[in-house]
Amino acid sequence: MLKRLDARESVSTLESWIATSSDSNDFVEIGDALVHFGSRKGVGVLVRIASERRTRFPCRPSTPKELAAASAPGRLRAEGFSSDEREAAAKTLAAIAGKAVFDMPDDLIRHLAAQGRDHESEDDYLDRAAAAFRAWWEASKDRLRFDAATGRWIVGD
């Protein structure tokens, strides 16, 4: 909602909400709003969302690998994020970082299906995207700036 209202004065409030949020949708919306307002912290939040695979499911117990991931320090949410939330974060990151870092298709499911019967899973694809975005973020976060006049992010000095 703050993004739609263009409430740029709310950046510090949004940044403080990251520490207190528990709902996965809130994290995605806060990250998107912060990116829209030119806060690098929002880009970092989206990198983390894209990286954190869902680890708990209502229909089955978690695997040992999922349990280990859930207990890793520094996660935004122990439960992780759904593939839809991770995809939304990755698409925003692709728009900022550019296709040279990682090209996110408009329709991920169709893209994967077009690869044939033995295509990689949606989560595996998003894991590859997240790895590319993490590497890009580490290499460029100190040089990333927001041009408020154009509404675009720029990597450079």
C-alpha positions as CSV (number, residue, x, y, z in Angstrom):
1,M,0.0,0.0,0.0
2,L,2.8,2.5,0.9
3,K,4.3,1.8,-2.5
4,R,1.1,2.7,-4.3
5,L,0.8,5.9,-2.2
6,D,4.4,6.7,-3.1
7,A,5.0,7.3,0.6
8,R,8.8,7.8,0.4
9,E,8.9,9.2,3.9
10,S,8.0,5.7,5.2
11,V,11.4,4.1,4.2
12,S,12.7,4.1,7.8
13,T,9.5,2.7,9.1
14,L,9.5,0.0,6.4
15,E,13.1,-0.9,7.2
16,S,12.2,-1.3,10.9
17,W,9.4,-3.7,10.0
18,I,11.8,-6.2,8.5
19,A,13.0,-7.1,12.0
20,T,9.5,-7.6,13.3
21,S,7.6,-9.2,10.3
22,S,6.8,-12.8,10.3
23,D,4.4,-13.1,7.3
24,S,6.1,-14.0,4.1
25,N,3.9,-11.7,2.0
26,D,4.9,-8.8,4.2
27,F,8.6,-9.4,3.5
28,V,7.9,-9.4,-0.2
29,E,5.8,-6.3,-0.1
30,I,8.3,-4.4,2.2
31,G,11.2,-5.4,-0.1
32,D,9.3,-4.3,-3.2
33,A,8.3,-1.0,-1.6
34,L,11.9,-0.3,-0.4
35,V,13.3,-1.0,-3.8
36,H,10.6,1.3,-5.3
37,F,11.7,4.1,-2.9
38,G,15.4,3.6,-3.6
39,S,16.5,1.8,-0.5
40,R,19.4,-0.6,-1.0
41,K,18.1,-2.5,2.1
42,G,15.1,-3.5,-0.1
43,V,17.4,-5.0,-2.7
44,G,19.2,-7.0,0.0
45,V,15.8,-8.2,1.4
46,L,14.8,-9.4,-2.1
47,V,18.1,-11.3,-2.5
48,R,17.5,-13.0,0.8
49,I,13.8,-13.9,-0.2
50,A,15.0,-15.3,-3.5
51,S,17.5,-17.4,-1.6
52,E,15.4,-18.9,1.1
53,R,13.6,-22.0,-0.1
54,R,10.4,-23.1,1.7
55,T,11.4,-25.6,4.5
56,R,8.0,-26.4,6.1
57,F,5.0,-27.8,4.4
58,P,1.5,-28.5,5.7
59,C,1.1,-31.8,3.8
60,R,4.4,-33.6,4.7
61,P,7.2,-33.5,7.2
62,S,10.4,-31.6,6.3
63,T,13.4,-33.5,5.0
64,P,16.7,-33.4,7.0
65,K,18.1,-31.0,4.4
66,E,15.0,-28.7,4.9
67,L,15.3,-28.9,8.7
68,A,19.0,-27.9,8.4
69,A,18.2,-25.0,6.2
70,A,15.4,-23.8,8.5
71,S,17.9,-23.7,11.4
72,A,20.6,-21.8,9.5
73,P,21.4,-18.5,11.2
74,G,20.5,-15.2,9.4
75,R,17.3,-16.4,7.7
76,L,14.5,-14.0,7.3
77,R,12.0,-16.8,8.1
78,A,12.7,-20.3,9.3
79,E,9.9,-21.5,7.1
80,G,11.4,-19.9,4.0
81,F,9.4,-18.5,1.1
82,S,7.1,-20.1,-1.5
83,S,8.3,-20.5,-5.0
84,D,5.9,-17.8,-6.1
85,E,7.4,-15.3,-3.5
86,R,10.9,-16.3,-4.5
87,E,10.0,-15.9,-8.2
88,A,8.5,-12.4,-7.6
89,A,11.7,-11.3,-5.7
90,A,13.9,-12.8,-8.5
91,K,12.0,-10.9,-11.2
92,T,12.4,-7.6,-9.4
93,L,16.1,-8.4,-9.0
94,A,16.5,-9.3,-12.6
95,A,15.0,-5.9,-13.5
96,I,17.6,-4.2,-11.3
97,A,20.6,-6.3,-12.1
98,G,19.9,-7.0,-15.7
99,K,19.6,-10.0,-17.9
100,A,23.4,-10.5,-17.9
101,V,23.3,-11.5,-14.3
102,F,20.3,-13.8,-14.6
103,D,17.4,-13.8,-17.2
104,M,14.1,-14.5,-15.5
105,P,11.4,-15.6,-17.9
106,D,8.0,-13.9,-17.8
107,D,6.3,-17.3,-17.2
108,L,8.6,-19.6,-15.3
109,I,6.3,-22.6,-15.4
110,R,6.0,-22.5,-19.2
111,H,9.8,-21.9,-19.5
112,L,10.5,-25.0,-17.4
113,A,7.8,-27.1,-19.2
114,A,9.4,-26.2,-22.6
115,Q,12.6,-27.9,-21.4
116,G,10.8,-31.3,-21.6
117,R,9.8,-34.0,-19.3
118,D,13.1,-34.0,-17.3
119,H,13.2,-30.3,-16.7
120,E,14.6,-28.9,-13.5
121,S,12.3,-28.1,-10.7
122,E,11.0,-24.6,-10.1
123,D,13.0,-24.4,-6.8
124,D,16.2,-25.7,-8.4
125,Y,15.8,-23.0,-11.1
126,L,15.2,-20.3,-8.4
127,D,18.2,-21.6,-6.5
128,R,20.4,-20.9,-9.6
129,A,18.8,-17.5,-9.9
130,A,19.4,-16.7,-6.2
131,A,23.1,-17.8,-6.4
132,A,23.6,-15.4,-9.4
133,F,21.8,-12.6,-7.6
134,R,23.8,-13.2,-4.3
135,A,27.1,-13.0,-6.2
136,W,25.9,-9.8,-8.1
137,W,24.7,-8.2,-4.8
138,E,28.0,-9.0,-3.0
139,A,30.0,-7.5,-5.9
140,S,27.9,-4.4,-6.5
141,K,26.0,-3.5,-3.3
142,D,28.4,-0.7,-2.3
143,R,28.2,0.8,-5.8
144,L,24.5,0.4,-6.4
145,R,22.6,3.6,-6.4
146,F,19.0,4.7,-7.2
147,D,18.4,7.5,-9.7
148,A,15.1,9.1,-8.3
149,A,14.7,11.1,-11.5
150,T,14.4,8.0,-13.7
151,G,13.3,5.5,-11.0
152,R,16.2,3.2,-12.1
153,W,18.9,1.5,-10.2
154,I,22.5,2.0,-11.4
155,V,25.7,0.1,-10.6
156,G,28.7,2.5,-10.8
157,D,30.7,5.1,-9.0
